[in-house]
Amino acid sequence: MELKDIDLNLLVIFQQLLVDRRVSKVASSLGLSQPGVSNALARLRKLTDDPLFLRTPNGMEPTPYAQQLAEPTARALQVIHAAINSKASFDPATSKRAFTVGMTDIGEIYFLPRLMKEIARVAPNVSLSTVRNTAVNLQDEMEAGHVNLAIGLLPQLKAGYFQRRLFRQHYVCMFRRDHPLDGRKKVSLDDFSAADHVVVVSDGTGHGKADEFLDRKKIMRKVVLTVPHYVAVGHILHDSDLVATVPERLAQALARPFELSYVRHPAKLPEIAINLFWHGRFHKDPAIAWLRSLIIGIYGEGGPA
């Protein structure tokens, strides 16, 4: 006999017969009809090639083979029941869980200071690591559980992933305080085109669409510096007359520390939707659900994506 031939419900009925010893009582206990119980017993007898229970004046008495099956069957059903009904719990106050989150250098600048402060307050033993979204095969790493969450503008994460919109933002023009463009409420396209620019080529993040839009609209820039990430932009702008096109939340994070100013971008660049992503395999993981809720609570705006 193979396990594929056994209906688990038959074992439930078998176990109840061991307890109640009467077909009518088993039917009442399990909410079944008496013919249904009798039919199940007949199927079990055929599968085991044993009568299993014999009618006596005291009820259905188990055969020696049924008695042999009683203890392992009860143990197996108990294990299955416990596994199905147990839900893993997560207590942030005592957990030592280590999480890995995929994000860009913009994300590290904008999200990590407040997020780590809140983690230290509510989950002092929890640790966090980040990986650059472009440095790993994010889809494979998240599916395998090596990366728990990802934050950003990540159009490549589609089938199999959940996402929650955190916020939308605009692009802005950023430059040092006392720059020739500083103090204006808005910058014209002519002023934008005449300035010297630093351009960030951030492959795989979706931010390249801003450059594509400017090229498509034939909005000229004098690009004198190109860098592969945003992390140095604050330092570069602070000590130069260069102008950068950056997301608004990054500008907010850099303005005070690097004494920078920013204005709404003169080109009507499309808004950016920054989302939180997680793989469907881990949708009900209580620890990951906790971290999701924490991030959404701090940074979330509006409804789901």
N, C-alpha and C positions, 0 to 999 in steps of 0.2 A: 504494500500500500504506500502511495506517495502522498506528500502533504498537499499537493495540488488537488487530490481527490477528496479532501476533507473540507466540509463547510464548517467554519468556526461556530456557527449557531448550533450545530449538532453537539459540539462539545459543551456548550453552555447548557443545553437541555440535559445532556448526560450528567453534568455536575449537579444540576438541580434535582434530577432523579435520585442521585445519591443522598441528597438532603431530605427530600419530601417523601420518597418511596411510593408515591401514588401519581398516576397520570393526571387525574383531575386536579390535584393540588399543584403539580408542576405547571399545568395549563393556567391556573389562576395566578400563580406566582409570576409567570413570565408574560402574562397577557396574551396567551395563545389559545387556540381551540384544542379540545381533547383529541380530535382526529389529527390535528397538526402535530401534536406531541407523539402520538402513536406512529404517525408516518415517519417522523424523525428517528424514532427508536428503531423502526424497521430498516431504515437506511443505514444506521449505525451497525446494526446486527449484520447486515450484508457486507459492509466494509470490513468489519473485524472478524467476520466468520465465527461469531460467538453470540449466544443469546443475551449476554450482558446482565439482564434482569429476569428473574423468574417470579411469576405470580404466586403468592402465599397468603394465608389468612392475615398475615401482618403487613401485607403490602408487597411491593416489588423488591425482592432481595437480590443484591448484586452477586454475580458469579465470581469465582476466584479471579478470572481475568479482569473483570470490572473493578474489583478491589485493587488489583495490581495497577490499573490505570488511574485510580482515584487520586493518589497523591501528586504524581507528576502533572496530571491534567489541571488540578486545582492550582498548582504552583504556576504553570504556564499562563493560565487565564488571569491570575492575579498580576503577573508581570505585565501582560498585555494591557490589562485595565489600568494599572498604575502609569504605564508609559503614555497611554492615550490621554489620561486625565491630568497628568502632571504638566504644569507649565513652568518653564524655567523662569526664575525671577532674577532681578538685578537690583542690587542696593548700592546706589552710587556712593553713599557715605562710607561703605566698608570695602567696596570692590577695588581690586588692583588691576583691572582690565587695561590693556594697552590697545589703543585704537590707531588706525592709520587712515589719513584723509588725503585724498588727491586734491591739489589746488595749485594755482599759478603763484608766481611771486607777488602779483597784485593781491591774491587771496591771503597770502602770508602777512602782507603789510596791513591789509584792512581787517581781516577776520581774527587773526590770532591774539592780538593784545587783549581784547575784551573777552574772547572765548576762554583763554587760559586763566584770566582773572576769575571768571565764573566757575570754571572747573575746580580751581583751587578752593573756592568757597564751598561748593556742594559735594565735591568728589575728590578729596585731597590726595588719595592714593592712585587715582586714575592718571595715566600718561597718554600723550598724544604724539604721533609722528606724522610728518607730512612727506608726500612725494609729489614731484612735479607731474602734472597731468600729461606732459609731453615726454617725460623721461621713461615711462613704462608703457606697456600695452595695457591701457587702462581697462578696456573691456574684459580681457582675460584675467587681469589681476583682481578685478571686482567680482567676477563670476566665481573665482577660486576662493574668495574671502580674504585675500591678502590686503586689499584696500577696502575699507568698510564703507566709506562715503566719498563723494567727489563734489566739489563746488566750483561753479564757473559757467562760462559760455561754452558748452560742450555738445555741439550738434551730433557728434558721432555716437553718443549714448542714446540708443532708441529702443529697439526690441529687447524685452527682458528686463528693462529698468523702470523703476518708479522715479518720478521727479516732483519736486515741490518748488514753486517759484518763491525766491526770497525777496527780490525787488527788481525793478527796472531802473535804468539810469541812462543819462545822456553822456555824450562826449563833450569835453571842454578843451579850451586852449589854456595852457599853463606856462607861466614864465616867472622870473624872479620879481620881487618887489622893486620898484623904481625902474623897471624895464620901460623902454619907450612906449609900450602898449599898456602899461599899468595905469590904473585910475580911470579907465574908460568903462562905461557900462556895457558896451559891446564893441566887438572888433569887426571891421568890414572885411570882405573877401579880398580886397586889394591890399589891405594891411597884412592880412594873413599870408598872402602870396609873396609879399615883399620881404617878410621876415626870414631869418635863418632858422632851420628846423632840425630837431633830433627826432628820428623815427625809430619806433620799436617794432621789430619784426618778430612777433610772438606766434610762431607756427603751432598749429593744432589747437588754438584756443578760441578761434572765431573772431578775435580782435582785428585780424587782417582784413575783415570786411570793410572796416572804416577806410583803409588805404585804397581798397578796390573801388569804393564809392567815390572817393576823391578823384581817382584816375578816370573812372567812367564819366564823371561830370566835368572832366578836363579842368579841375581846379589845381593850379600849379603851386608848387612849393619849392623853395630852394633848400634841398636836403643836404646838410653839411656833415651830419653824423648819423650813422645807423647802428643800433645796438640790438642784441638778441633778447633782451628782457627789460622789465620795468624797474628792477631793483635799484639801478644806479641813476634813474632819471632825476630824483630829488637833488642829488649831489651835483649832477651836470647842470641843471637849470639854475641852481643857487649861485654858481660861479661863472655864468656865461649869459649871453644875450639870446640864447636859443629859445625856441618855442616848441612845445610838445603837445600833441593831441593825445589825451588820456581820458579814461573813464572818470566820471564825476566823483565816485566814492574814493578812488585812489587820490584824486586831487584834494579831497577833504582831509585824507590822512596825511598827506605830505605838506600841506600849506603851512601849518604852524611850525613844525620842526625845521623846515628848510627855508622859511621866510619867503614863501611863494604866493603868487596870486593866480586866479583863474577866472575866465569868463565863458559864457555860453559859446559854443562853437559857431562860427559864422556860416558854415555849410550845414545844411539840414541832414545831418547824419542820422541813420536809423538808431532807435533806442536799443539798448542791450538788455536782455533778460538774463539775470543771474539765477541759476537754479541749483538746488541740492539734489543729488542723484544717489540712488542705492539700487543694488541688484535685487530682483524679485525673490531670489533664493533666501535672502536674509530679511525679508519684509517684516517677519514676526519675531526676529531676534530681539529680546527685550533690552539688551545693552545697546544695540545699534538704534533701536527705537528711542531710547532715552537720549542718546547723543543727537539724533535728529531733532527731537523736541527741544533740546537745549539750544541748538543753532537756530531753529525756526523762531523760538521765543525771543532770542536776542536780535535777529536780523530780518525776520520774516515780515513781509508787507502783503496785504491783500490776500486773495484766495489762492487755491492751488493752480499749478500750471495747467 
